[in-house]
Amino acid sequence: MARDICQRFLNVFLDGRLTLGEVNHYHESFPFKLVEEAERRQPRFP
């Protein structure tokens, strides 16, 4: 499970759907909700 969430986090971060600014403004320990929301967006980089 941990490997899955880390892979999901990296995928959305690398294709531009999740930014460091969004992660820094999130106040919980790990932004599971942010990852789920980012997965619904269109990638910025093809």
Residue frames as a rotation matrix with the C-alpha (Angstrom) as fourth column:
MET 1
0.565 0.825 0.000 0.00
0.825 -0.565 0.000 0.00
0.000 0.000 -1.000 0.00
ALA 2
0.457 -0.462 -0.760 2.76
0.147 -0.804 0.577 2.46
-0.877 -0.375 -0.299 0.89
ARG 3
-0.634 -0.715 0.294 4.51
0.369 0.055 0.928 1.72
-0.679 0.697 0.229 -2.38
ASP 4
-0.152 0.691 0.707 1.27
0.984 0.035 0.177 2.32
0.097 0.722 -0.685 -4.28
ILE 5
0.797 0.504 -0.333 0.60
0.553 -0.831 0.064 5.73
-0.245 -0.235 -0.941 -2.72
CYS 6
0.070 -0.852 -0.519 4.22
0.056 -0.517 0.854 6.81
-0.996 -0.089 0.012 -3.22
GLN 7
-0.682 -0.280 0.676 4.04
0.633 0.237 0.737 5.81
-0.367 0.930 0.015 -6.88
ARG 8
0.283 0.874 0.395 0.75
0.949 -0.315 0.017 7.69
0.140 0.370 -0.919 -7.30
PHE 9
0.681 -0.097 -0.726 2.27
0.290 -0.874 0.389 10.77
-0.672 -0.476 -0.567 -5.62
LEU 10
-0.379 -0.916 -0.134 5.31
0.138 -0.199 0.970 10.70
-0.915 0.349 0.202 -7.90
ASN 11
-0.444 0.268 0.855 3.19
0.888 0.256 0.381 10.22
-0.117 0.929 -0.352 -11.01
VAL 12
0.617 0.765 0.186 0.99
0.779 -0.627 -0.009 13.26
0.110 0.150 -0.983 -10.37
PHE 13
0.541 -0.511 -0.668 3.97
0.119 -0.740 0.662 15.35
-0.832 -0.438 -0.340 -9.27
LEU 14
-0.476 -0.847 0.238 6.11
0.324 0.083 0.942 14.52
-0.818 0.525 0.235 -12.30
ASP 15
-0.443 0.334 0.832 3.40
0.886 0.018 0.464 15.20
0.140 0.942 -0.304 -14.86
GLY 16
-0.915 -0.114 0.387 2.52
0.115 -0.993 -0.022 18.55
0.386 0.025 0.922 -13.28
ARG 17
0.020 1.000 -0.012 -0.89
0.259 0.007 0.966 17.77
0.966 -0.022 -0.258 -11.78
LEU 18
0.839 0.153 -0.523 0.44
0.539 -0.087 0.838 18.34
0.083 -0.984 -0.155 -8.24
THR 19
0.316 -0.733 0.603 2.81
0.000 -0.635 -0.772 21.14
0.949 0.244 -0.201 -7.25
LEU 20
-0.502 -0.585 -0.637 5.06
0.681 0.187 -0.708 21.66
0.533 -0.789 0.304 -4.25
GLY 21
-0.827 0.254 0.502 3.03
-0.388 -0.903 -0.183 24.76
0.407 -0.346 0.845 -3.40
GLU 22
0.226 0.963 -0.144 -0.10
-0.582 0.252 0.773 22.64
0.781 -0.091 0.618 -2.98
VAL 23
0.249 -0.211 -0.945 1.76
0.532 0.845 -0.049 20.13
0.809 -0.491 0.323 -0.81
ASN 24
-0.763 -0.643 -0.069 3.30
0.434 -0.431 -0.791 22.87
0.479 -0.633 0.608 1.37
HIS 25
-0.622 0.592 0.512 -0.10
-0.655 -0.752 0.074 24.46
0.429 -0.289 0.856 2.04
TYR 26
0.343 0.721 -0.602 -1.62
-0.195 0.682 0.705 21.15
0.919 -0.125 0.374 3.12
HIS 27
-0.005 -0.341 0.940 -1.52
-0.910 -0.388 -0.146 20.77
0.415 -0.856 -0.308 6.91
GLU 28
0.885 0.284 0.369 -1.84
-0.419 0.832 0.365 17.00
-0.204 -0.477 0.855 7.36
SER 29
0.209 -0.891 0.402 1.09
-0.280 0.339 0.898 14.59
-0.937 -0.300 -0.179 7.53
PHE 30
-0.833 -0.426 0.353 0.69
0.217 0.335 0.917 13.17
-0.508 0.841 -0.187 3.99
PRO 31
-0.479 0.654 -0.586 -1.61
-0.664 -0.706 -0.245 14.72
-0.574 0.272 0.772 1.42
PHE 32
-0.731 0.257 0.633 -3.68
0.425 0.896 0.127 11.66
-0.534 0.362 -0.764 0.37
LYS 33
0.335 0.935 -0.119 -6.60
0.520 -0.288 -0.804 13.91
-0.786 0.208 -0.582 -0.52
LEU 34
0.246 -0.326 -0.913 -4.38
-0.599 -0.792 0.121 16.12
-0.762 0.517 -0.390 -2.69
VAL 35
-0.818 -0.563 0.119 -3.11
-0.294 0.586 0.756 13.08
-0.495 0.583 -0.644 -4.59
GLU 36
-0.375 0.765 0.524 -6.66
0.723 0.595 -0.350 11.90
-0.580 0.248 -0.776 -5.25
GLU 37
0.577 0.588 -0.567 -7.71
0.156 -0.761 -0.630 15.37
-0.802 0.275 -0.530 -6.46
ALA 38
-0.102 -0.720 -0.687 -4.61
-0.699 -0.439 0.564 15.71
-0.708 0.537 -0.459 -8.63
GLU 39
-0.775 -0.182 0.606 -5.26
0.174 0.860 0.480 12.36
-0.608 0.477 -0.634 -10.29
ARG 40
0.195 0.941 0.278 -8.55
0.713 0.059 -0.699 13.75
-0.673 0.335 -0.659 -11.63
ARG 41
0.456 -0.079 -0.886 -6.82
-0.342 -0.935 -0.093 16.67
-0.821 0.346 -0.453 -13.39
GLN 42
0.971 -0.204 0.129 -5.35
0.185 0.287 -0.940 16.70
0.155 0.936 0.316 -16.88
PRO 43
0.276 -0.945 -0.173 -1.53
0.843 0.151 0.516 16.37
-0.462 -0.289 0.839 -17.00
ARG 44
0.712 -0.107 -0.694 0.33
-0.204 -0.977 -0.059 19.62
-0.672 0.184 -0.717 -17.70
PHE 45
-0.241 -0.863 -0.445 3.25
-0.873 -0.008 0.488 17.85
-0.424 0.506 -0.751 -19.37
PRO 46
0.643 0.557 -0.526 2.56
-0.749 0.601 -0.279 15.19
0.161 0.573 0.804 -22.03
